[in-house]
Amino acid sequence: MAYKIGIIGVGNISLEHIQAYLANPETELYAFCDINKERLNYMGKKYGVTRLYTNLDEMLALDELDAVSVCTWNNGHAPATIAALKAGKHVLCEKPMALNAKEAEEMKKTAEECGKLLMIGFVRRHGNDCKLVKQFIDTDYFGELYYAKATYLRRHGNPGGWFADVTRSGGGPLIDLGVHVIDLVRYLLGGSKPVSVYGATFRKLGDRPGVARNPGAYRSAGATDNDPVTVEDLASAMIRFDNGAVLHIEAAFDLNLKKDEGKIELFGTKGGAKLDPELEMYTTVNGYMADVNLTYPTALSFNGLFQNEINHFIDCISGRTECIAPAEDGVVLMKILDAIYRSAEIGHEVVIEY
Ligand SMILES: NC(=O)c1ccc[n+]([C@@H]2O[C@H](COP(=O)([O-])OP(=O)(O)OC[C@H]3O[C@@H](n4cnc5c(N)ncnc54)[C@H](O)[C@@H]3O)[C@@H](O)[C@H]2O)c1
């Protein structure tokens, strides 16, 4: 018997969830919900889903529905997740978990009270590159990992629309892009506890009205060049963990740099690594500095993320495995983001409270 799945918010990222559910033999796409009726009907027709709802409570009243993916704008994550958990559904909630740590705590508490799984869409944890580098970390290949850099910079890539509206997004590139790389580094560092941050954010370029975009630049559906931009266009921060490790993170929607850049670098006492686009490792061999490029099959590289994530969600629901992206990690991540935004506001270090 297949798990009956509902999707809340059938916009851009829902396509990845839908494809992955369709490819999972244990799931049935059962119902869609979206506040945009036109989009809802389009998606229903496209995927042959006939249970379509603009009212979430009506969808959640379907007793037979087992689980949902929450793929709404960020401001919808907490309300939709809490309602779904209270209706007895398991939830896979897209990143960022919520607008802030307070909402995230409430979601986690509800999941515990309702005895349902709340998994967070930290999709990079499901990457084959992540699994591979984790193997090396677990066998102490890098020694003590004490410093990391995570960079996610776009030259001209504010998606506009709701992404640029702080009331619906909670912030700009930090909460949208930074969340992926901060989480991945924290995961690779073994879930270290963040203790303090020093952060800065900048609102200098906005959406650069009148400046041409690259043809492939991602734009939110319905975004126009005149949408107000109420989020930062650059964030930079140092995050200190309880084991002494430090992560430097930079995330930008718009920045006067040569080319878009996304990478994660890990530095240890015995070796280092760079993820994105290919995994590279650096060490010393017989007294020489050496670069290690694995000739691993392409099947192991950076792809299949969402399929791995959805398959894992179903494995967790069925009790076959422990969740590798639980709500508690979402809460910690939201604490880090809150602290960076707070630090940027007050101009000095912020200690993270537990
Ligand atoms: N994991 C990733 O790599 C990744 C990539 C892109 C987006 N995302 C996340 O996915 C979420 C959606 O982003 P997107 O790019 O698909 O946006 P989108 O605007 O394309 O789609 C969001 C959809 O949700 C609907 N919606 C908004 N609020 C709703 C509510 N309360 N109830 C029901 N429907 C609602 C909108 O009408 C829209 O159709 C965001 O949280 C974003 O951060 C994750």
The ligand as an SDF file (V2000), in Angstrom:
LIG
                    3D

 44 48  0  0  0  0  0  0  0  0999 V2000
   15.8950   23.0150   -1.5370 N   0  0  0  0  0  0  0  0  0  0  0  0
   16.1670   23.8820   -2.4760 C   0  0  0  0  0  0  0  0  0  0  0  0
   17.2170   23.8200   -3.1140 O   0  0  0  0  0  0  0  0  0  0  0  0
   15.1690   24.9450   -2.7830 C   0  0  0  0  0  0  0  0  0  0  0  0
   15.2140   25.6100   -4.0180 C   0  0  0  0  0  0  0  0  0  0  0  0
   14.2400   26.5790   -4.2860 C   0  0  0  0  0  0  0  0  0  0  0  0
   13.2930   26.8880   -3.3240 C   0  0  0  0  0  0  0  0  0  0  0  0
   13.3020   26.2400   -2.1200 N   0  0  0  0  0  0  0  0  0  0  0  0
   12.3290   26.5850   -1.0760 C   0  0  0  0  0  0  0  0  0  0  0  0
   11.0400   26.1460   -1.5090 O   0  0  0  0  0  0  0  0  0  0  0  0
   10.0370   27.0630   -1.0860 C   0  0  0  0  0  0  0  0  0  0  0  0
    9.2450   27.5130   -2.2890 C   0  0  0  0  0  0  0  0  0  0  0  0
   10.0870   28.1700   -3.2110 O   0  0  0  0  0  0  0  0  0  0  0  0
    9.6940   28.2510   -4.7660 P   0  0  0  0  0  0  0  0  0  0  0  0
   10.8860   28.7240   -5.4900 O   0  0  0  0  0  0  0  0  0  0  0  0
    9.0390   26.9800   -5.1840 O   0  0  0  0  0  0  0  0  0  0  0  0
    8.5990   29.4180   -4.7360 O   0  0  0  0  0  0  0  0  0  0  0  0
    7.3680   29.5980   -5.7550 P   0  0  0  0  0  0  0  0  0  0  0  0
    6.8840   30.9790   -5.5640 O   0  0  0  0  0  0  0  0  0  0  0  0
    7.7650   29.1290   -7.1190 O   0  0  0  0  0  0  0  0  0  0  0  0
    6.2820   28.5470   -5.2140 O   0  0  0  0  0  0  0  0  0  0  0  0
    5.6400   28.6850   -3.9880 C   0  0  0  0  0  0  0  0  0  0  0  0
    4.1720   28.3090   -4.1620 C   0  0  0  0  0  0  0  0  0  0  0  0
    3.5720   28.2980   -2.8640 O   0  0  0  0  0  0  0  0  0  0  0  0
    2.3100   28.9280   -2.9470 C   0  0  0  0  0  0  0  0  0  0  0  0
    1.9990   29.3960   -1.6070 N   0  0  0  0  0  0  0  0  0  0  0  0
    2.5470   30.4440   -0.9250 C   0  0  0  0  0  0  0  0  0  0  0  0
    2.0600   30.4990    0.3250 N   0  0  0  0  0  0  0  0  0  0  0  0
    1.1790   29.4760    0.4490 C   0  0  0  0  0  0  0  0  0  0  0  0
    0.3780   28.9840    1.5120 C   0  0  0  0  0  0  0  0  0  0  0  0
    0.3840   29.5660    2.7130 N   0  0  0  0  0  0  0  0  0  0  0  0
   -0.3960   27.8980    1.3010 N   0  0  0  0  0  0  0  0  0  0  0  0
   -0.3980   27.2880    0.0780 C   0  0  0  0  0  0  0  0  0  0  0  0
    0.3430   27.7010   -0.9670 N   0  0  0  0  0  0  0  0  0  0  0  0
    1.1370   28.7730   -0.7810 C   0  0  0  0  0  0  0  0  0  0  0  0
    2.4850   30.0210   -3.9960 C   0  0  0  0  0  0  0  0  0  0  0  0
    1.2480   30.4190   -4.5380 O   0  0  0  0  0  0  0  0  0  0  0  0
    3.3940   29.3110   -5.0120 C   0  0  0  0  0  0  0  0  0  0  0  0
    2.6460   28.6280   -5.9920 O   0  0  0  0  0  0  0  0  0  0  0  0
   10.7910   28.1860   -0.3670 C   0  0  0  0  0  0  0  0  0  0  0  0
   10.7280   27.9820    1.0110 O   0  0  0  0  0  0  0  0  0  0  0  0
   12.2090   28.0730   -0.8610 C   0  0  0  0  0  0  0  0  0  0  0  0
   13.1560   28.5130    0.0900 O   0  0  0  0  0  0  0  0  0  0  0  0
   14.1990   25.2660   -1.8470 C   0  0  0  0  0  0  0  0  0  0  0  0
  1  2  1  0
  2  3  2  0
  2  4  1  0
  4  5  1  0
  4 44  2  0
  5  6  2  0
  6  7  1  0
  7  8  2  0
  8  9  1  0
  8 44  1  0
  9 10  1  0
  9 42  1  0
 10 11  1  0
 11 12  1  0
 11 40  1  0
 12 13  1  0
 13 14  1  0
 14 15  2  0
 14 16  1  0
 14 17  1  0
 17 18  1  0
 18 19  2  0
 18 20  1  0
 18 21  1  0
 21 22  1  0
 22 23  1  0
 23 24  1  0
 23 38  1  0
 24 25  1  0
 25 26  1  0
 25 36  1  0
 26 27  1  0
 26 35  1  0
 27 28  2  0
 28 29  1  0
 29 30  1  0
 29 35  2  0
 30 31  1  0
 30 32  2  0
 32 33  1  0
 33 34  2  0
 34 35  1  0
 36 37  1  0
 36 38  1  0
 38 39  1  0
 40 41  1  0
 40 42  1  0
 42 43  1  0
M  CHG  2   8   1  16  -1
M  END
$$$$
